[in-house]
Amino acid sequence: MLKLIKNKSPIEFETRERCFISEILNDEAVPGHSIARCRVKPGVTTELHSLTNTRETYTIETGQGMMDDGECEPFLVGPGDSVEILPDHPQRIKNISDVDLVILLVCIPRFVPECYVALEGV
């Protein structure tokens, strides 16, 4: 069976995470996953956070970043690299380039605001 989900023009919005998000697909009609584009300005590190019961994959489109979980040694990621983040695992990324770091985000199941857990200052 095929199901058409009409693309609403994604509007970029700023988040508490210190990045900008454009939701490409996040619809109750497709509960199994969501897709978004994240933009992080040069020099910015996103907020350390986790996603409750949600697996997330980052795929870097442009820029370079240092990815870590608050405990491991940060590692370099760049265009074409993907990082799998297991449910409930801490994550953050720092843009170390002089251009915006742009990341395609896929969440399984779909991202809902209630799954976001801020871990800074905890």
Secondary structure, DSSP 8 states (H G I E B T S, - for coil): ------------EE-TTSSEEEEEE--TT-TT-EEEEEEE-TT-B---EEETT-EEEEEEEES-EEEE-SSS--EEE-TT-EEEE-TT--BEEEE-SSS-EEEEEEEES---GGGEEE-TT-
